[in-house]
Every structure is written in C-alpha cells, then in structure tokens.
Amino acid sequence: MSRLSPWVRGIVLTAFVGTTAAAMAACTPPLPPDVLAARAENSITCQVGDQPVAVPEDFAGLMLGVSSNLQGVCPEQTISEAAPGDPAKVQIVDHAPTAEDVATFQQNCPTAPIIVPVFAYPVSLAYSIIGLEGMVFPPEVVAGILNGTITSWEDPAIVAANPGVDLTGLPDITVLGLEQPSGSVEAMTTWLAKAAPNDWTSGPSSTLANATTTFPTSMDLLSELTLSDGPVAVLPTFLAVNNAVPIGSLPVKDTFIDPTDTGLAKVGAGAMTLTTDASGNITATPAVGGVPVPENFDLAASKVVLAEGQDLVGWPVEGIAHMMVCNDPKDPLPLSTAQYLVRLAGQGGLETFGVIPLPEPVRKQTFTPLKVLESFDPNAPLPSDSTLPGTGAGTGVDSGAASPAPEAS
C-alpha cells in the first residue's frame, strides 16, 4: 500500500435469521436488560437503494466499513461515498457546520437539514524527522511553532521538553498548511487558545496564518511532509500514523498522553461541549483539554479500562465531525442512513476506519433530532423470515458485534 493511501478496513455483521431468530424468540428465562437494549439499539427499518454520503478529503474511504455492516442486515440498502461538494443528501463535515455549509447543503435539499455530531477524531502535530519518534510538545512549544516564533529544533523550549534527544544539525522548522479551512486546525488552535493563551493570542482558527507553505489538498501536504526533513503539520492522528509520520505527545495535567492510545482518545472525546438550537439540531465544539465533561462521558459505557489510580484524562485535541441530513418525507434513504450511522453497529463501522465513536451520552442525544426510537418491547417477537432484510422493507436486527451493548435505559 502506498504511504499516501487512505487506510480502510471494514467488518461485516451478520443478521439473526432463520432458526437463530426462532431460538431467541423462545428463549427462557427472559433476556437480560443489556441484551434487550442491544436488540432495541440495532433494530432498523430496511430501505431499498443506495445513499451517497459526502465526506471530507481526509476521511476518504470512511463509508466502506459502514456500508459493509449495513449490508449484513439490509442487503438491498447500501451506502456509497461522494466527494465534498457533491449534491449528496447526507454530508459529513470535519467541524460544526457553518451558515455557509448549511446554505450550500440546502441547494440540494427541499427541507432544513438535521445536524448532529457523528464521530470524534484525534488531532496531532506531525513532524518529519526520521529517527526522532516519541517527542513531546508542551502547548507553549506548539504555539511557538505554529505562530512562527520557534523556528529551530534546537530552540531551548523544545530541548527542555525533550532531554537527552539530539536535536543538533536539523533543518529549520517549516509549517505546512492547507489553503482551505480545516477542522483539525480549528481543534488545535482551540486547544492552544485554552492551554497557552499567552503564546497563542489569535484565538481559534480553521487556517494557519503563519504557515510557511500551503497546499490545495491534504494529499499534496502529506507528499511534501513525507519527502522533506524538518517540516510540521496539523493532521488527524490516523492520517499521520497511516503514512508513517511521527507525532508528538501532548500534556494533560502535567502528564504527556500517548497519541496512539485509542482508549485515551475515547476519554478525550468527552471534553466536547454541546449546543442544541431551537430546531433541535445539536452541534459540538472541538473536544479540547482531555478532561471529559461529566454529562457527556460515561466511563463504563466507553469500555475504557484505566489503571488503578489513573486520572480520567485523555487525548487533549480532538475534532468533532458532524453530519447534515436532508429530512425529506418523500425520500426515506437519507434519514435511514443517518440513523444507522449513530447506531452501535454504524459507529463500529466508523471506528474501523480510525476515528472515535461518539461518547455514549452524546450519541443517545442524537436520537431525538434523528427520530430514532429509544424504546423496545421486550415481549415482541423477533422478525419473521417474511420481514427480514432482502424480502422487502421491514425490520432487521443487527448483531451489534462490532460495539458493546449499552445498558438498558
């Protein structure tokens, strides 16, 4: 695989069919609450057709794993991937949608869109110095590099943060950026404005004003980053890792966090702040600081296991992707697709790509604007063969094997 190729993996979930369904329907004693909750969570009304979903360039390939999972339940319902700007009735953006984003989306949608968060993604400072993996960057150092006041790898602030690391003889630091706004940059600068306000005085921004060189696409930027010595760039962590570019550790409460620890990334995602507008749409800020907002994070539901005495802190810089959904009563596919994306199995498909599922309390809040039913009749039988996917629109049951089942509410 080329170093610049997006990393895509998918898993297939199997539906409960035939004798398995009959056996479960006749199961005694009653199924435990968590199993009933999982059945409710993963019951969907299958549709027929393909729904394109527009995704940002950095996340090309994101929908393949989700579509594979969905077809394990609804063989006649698929999800394909469209490029940013294509007239898709479901669109994912790497930030909270702006008024301009919404206006552009509505050019192809007859109704006001539903807007909800859909996943988180860790953001890192990537640097191209072969053999110097594992460096650490306090926020003051990151701010100095990105605002142009730190231009040498031998700067005292970098040396002090990385004792014993030989930084002599390296080229000057150059900052690579993108010509267009970036959710990753917005997340990083939001963190800097909070963690190093005296060094980063320009506040949150979606572009790097002091970038040495800018590029039209992330692939162009990555090509320069991987072929040069000394430059840095703000990137989604999975994109840097998949292209073998070193990334620095960042601190939370004087502890430097491992940028590749997915469990700590899940904890860090809980630091987002949510806003619900008059229409019920939900938007989230970047998750910065690494300390979860209590009402937005449930450690038990996250299945993250912390060592005894370990602080509840995680990766401190995460963007929050959102989706805009065309809720057209004449076309049920967009809403059905969006509903599946926030199901456990849909979130599991997203996670195989390298992004972070929504924290459970946040994910459940998306059910209201997306009109996802939260209740389930435990006495109702499982679908008969005549209503299973593939025999017309009906209810299928997803095994949910890719993600843990939530507790019954």
JONORJO-V476248 format. One record per pair of residues at least 6 apart in sequence whose ideal C-beta (glycine too) atoms are under 7 Angstrom apart, sorted by the first residue. I is the first residue (numbers start at 1). J is the second residue. Records with the same first field share a line. If there is no record, write none. Layout:
BEGIN
I->J + J
END
This chain:
BEGIN
3->226 + 243 + 244
4->219 + 222 + 223 + 243
6->60 + 61
7->238 + 242 + 354
8->61 + 64 + 353
9->65 + 352
10->64 + 65 + 68 + 349 + 352
11->65 + 68 + 69 + 352 + 402
12->68 + 69 + 72
13->69 + 72 + 73 + 345 + 398 + 399 + 401 + 402
14->72 + 399
15->72 + 73 + 388 + 389 + 396 + 397 + 398 + 399
16->24 + 382 + 397 + 399
17->388
18->385
21->382 + 383
24->382
25->381 + 382
30->378
33->407 + 408
34->405 + 407 + 408
35->405
36->376 + 378 + 408
37->405 + 406 + 407 + 408
38->400 + 405
39->376 + 397
40->375 + 376
41->343 + 344 + 400 + 405 + 406
42->343 + 344 + 345 + 397 + 398 + 400
43->376 + 395 + 397
44->73 + 74 + 339 + 340 + 343 + 395 + 396 + 398
45->336 + 393 + 395
46->74 + 76 + 77 + 389 + 393 + 394 + 396
47->77 + 332 + 333 + 336 + 393
48->76 + 77 + 393
49->77 + 333
50->78 + 80
51->79 + 90 + 333 + 334 + 337
52->80 + 81 + 82 + 86 + 88
53->63 + 79 + 81 + 82 + 88 + 90 + 92 + 337
54->82 + 83 + 84 + 86 + 88 + 91 + 92
55->62 + 63 + 81 + 92
56->84 + 92 + 93 + 94
57->84 + 217 + 218
58->94 + 218 + 236 + 239
61->353
62->350 + 353
63->79 + 80 + 81
65->349 + 352 + 353
66->79 + 341 + 346 + 349 + 350
67->78 + 79
68->349
69->345 + 346 + 348 + 349 + 402
70->77 + 79 + 340
71->78
73->389 + 396 + 398
74->389 + 396
75->389 + 390
76->389 + 390
79->337
82->88
87->108
89->108 + 109 + 326 + 331 + 334
90->323 + 325 + 334 + 337 + 338
91->105 + 323 + 324
92->118 + 321 + 323
93->101 + 321 + 322
94->183 + 184 + 319 + 321
95->183 + 186 + 206 + 319
96->283 + 284 + 322
97->115 + 322 + 324
102->113 + 324
105->113 + 324
106->113
109->326 + 328
110->328
111->326 + 327 + 328
112->279
113->324 + 325 + 326
114->281 + 325 + 327 + 338 + 369 + 370
115->281 + 282 + 283 + 322 + 324
116->282 + 322 + 323 + 366 + 369 + 370
117->282 + 284 + 320 + 322 + 358 + 362 + 366
118->321 + 322 + 323 + 341 + 342
119->321 + 350 + 355 + 356 + 357 + 358
120->269 + 287 + 318 + 319 + 320 + 355 + 356 + 358
121->236 + 318 + 319 + 321 + 355 + 356
122->237 + 259 + 265 + 315 + 317 + 318 + 356
123->184 + 187 + 188 + 234 + 236 + 237 + 317 + 318 + 319
124->235 + 237 + 240 + 247 + 248 + 259
125->137 + 142 + 232 + 234 + 247 + 248
126->225 + 232 + 233 + 235 + 240 + 245 + 246 + 247
127->232 + 246 + 248
128->225 + 226 + 228 + 229 + 230 + 231 + 245
129->170 + 229 + 230 + 246
132->165 + 246
133->246
135->162 + 165 + 248
136->161 + 162 + 248 + 249 + 256
137->161 + 248 + 250
138->161 + 251
139->192 + 195 + 196
140->157 + 196 + 199
141->150 + 157 + 158 + 161
142->192
143->192 + 196 + 199 + 200
144->150 + 157 + 199
145->173 + 175 + 232
146->175 + 208 + 210
147->200 + 210
148->210
150->157 + 158 + 173
151->172 + 173
152->172 + 173
153->167 + 170 + 173
154->167 + 168
158->167
159->167
170->230
171->229 + 230
172->230
173->230 + 232
174->212 + 213 + 230 + 231
175->208 + 210 + 211 + 212 + 232
176->211 + 212 + 213 + 215 + 221 + 224 + 225 + 231 + 233
177->207 + 208 + 211 + 214
178->214 + 215 + 218 + 221
179->214 + 215 + 216
181->206 + 207
182->206 + 207
183->319
184->234 + 235 + 236 + 319
185->205 + 206 + 207 + 208 + 234
186->204 + 205 + 206 + 286 + 319
187->286 + 288 + 317 + 318 + 319
188->234 + 317
189->200 + 204 + 205
190->204 + 286 + 288
191->288 + 316 + 317
192->200
193->200 + 203 + 204
194->288 + 289
202->209
215->221 + 224
218->239
221->233
222->243
224->231
225->231 + 233 + 245
226->243 + 245
237->247 + 259
238->354 + 355
240->247
241->260
247->259
249->256 + 257 + 258 + 259
250->256 + 257 + 316 + 317
252->290 + 313 + 316
253->311 + 313
255->313
257->264 + 290 + 314 + 315 + 316
258->264
259->315
263->304
264->314 + 315
265->314 + 315 + 318 + 356
266->302 + 304 + 314 + 356
267->292 + 304 + 312 + 313 + 314
268->287 + 290 + 314 + 315 + 316 + 318
269->287 + 318 + 356 + 359
270->287 + 292 + 293 + 296 + 297 + 359
271->287 + 288 + 289 + 290 + 291 + 292 + 293
272->284 + 285 + 287 + 296 + 320 + 362
273->284 + 285 + 293
274->282 + 284 + 296 + 362 + 365
275->283
276->282
280->368 + 369
281->369
282->365 + 366 + 369
283->322
284->320
286->318 + 319 + 320
287->318 + 320
288->316 + 317
289->316
290->313 + 314 + 315 + 316
291->313
292->312
295->361
296->359 + 361 + 362
297->359 + 361
298->359 + 360 + 361
299->312
301->360 + 406
302->359 + 360
303->404
306->312
323->338 + 341
325->334 + 335 + 338
326->334
327->335
328->334
338->370
339->370 + 372
340->346
342->363 + 366 + 370
344->400 + 403
345->398 + 400 + 402 + 403
347->357 + 358 + 363 + 403
348->402 + 403
349->402
350->357
351->357
360->406
367->374
374->409
382->397
383->394 + 395 + 396 + 397
387->394 + 395
388->394 + 396
389->396
END
